[in-house]
């Protein structure tokens, strides 16, 4: 699943590139709620966390259409830190799926 999402992220034009000092879970959830009407059983809401060598993070957030194997919407987020909830969510895996 992660490979399909990463492949989709490589070809999509990002809606936005935003920067935060501290990225908080509320910001992630607020963005997903903007597209609530587009969500169905075949759509996965996800984040992919990448920790950079300097200790900062790049987080890719988007909606993945599992039926069509494509990322429908995405944004790239740069953050110096993640809040505790996001750190816990990504503690074991770079990919997090939101249900």
LINNORGI-V962063 format. One record per residue. RES is the residue in one small letter. PHI is phi in whole degrees, -180 to 180 (999 if undefined). PSI is psi in whole degrees, -180 to 180 (NA if undefined). BURIAL is 1 if it has 16 or more other C-alpha atoms within 10 Angstrom, else 0. Layout:
res = (RES;RES)
phi = (PHI;PHI)
psi = (PSI;PSI)
burial = (BURIAL;BURIAL)
This chain:
res = (x;x;x;x;x;x;x;x;x;x;x;x;x;x;x;x;x;x;x;x;x;x;x;x;x;x;x;x;x;x;x;x;x;x;x;x;x;x;x;x;x;x;x;x;x;x;x;x;x;x;x;x;x;x;x;x;x;x;x;x;x;x;x;x;x;x;x;x;x;x;x;x;x;x;x;x;x;x;x;x;x;x;x;x;x;x;x;x;x;x;x;x;x;x;x;x;x;x;x)
phi = (999;-58;-62;-64;-66;-63;-63;-63;-67;-69;-110;-86;-87;-72;-67;-158;-125;-123;-126;-131;-72;-126;-85;-112;-56;-59;-65;-63;-66;-59;-65;-61;-64;-61;-112;-54;-69;-88;-81;-144;-65;-92;-104;-108;-89;-144;-133;-123;-101;-126;-90;-87;-60;-85;91;-84;-130;-116;-121;-100;-123;-171;-119;-109;-88;-67;-68;-99;52;-145;-83;-88;-140;-161;-144;-112;-121;-107;-145;-74;-145;-113;-71;-59;-63;-70;-61;-64;-63;-101;-59;-101;-149;-68;-97;-126;-107;-106;-116)
psi = (-45;-40;-42;-42;-44;-39;-43;-38;-29;-25;-8;148;122;140;-35;154;116;157;136;148;-51;118;125;154;-36;-38;-41;-50;-39;-41;-44;-40;-26;-26;21;-39;-20;-7;137;-174;-23;-3;128;128;131;161;145;122;134;119;129;164;-29;5;-10;179;148;128;126;128;138;-176;123;125;103;-31;-40;-1;49;150;122;-40;147;156;155;129;133;133;142;-35;160;145;171;-41;-42;-39;-44;-42;-36;14;-41;-18;147;-30;132;133;134;129;NA)
burial = (0;0;0;0;1;0;0;1;1;0;0;0;0;0;0;0;0;0;0;0;0;0;1;1;0;0;0;1;0;0;0;1;0;0;0;0;0;0;0;0;0;0;1;1;1;1;1;1;1;1;0;0;0;0;0;0;1;1;1;1;1;1;1;1;1;0;0;0;0;1;1;1;1;1;1;1;1;1;1;1;1;1;0;0;0;1;0;0;1;1;0;0;0;0;1;1;0;0;0)
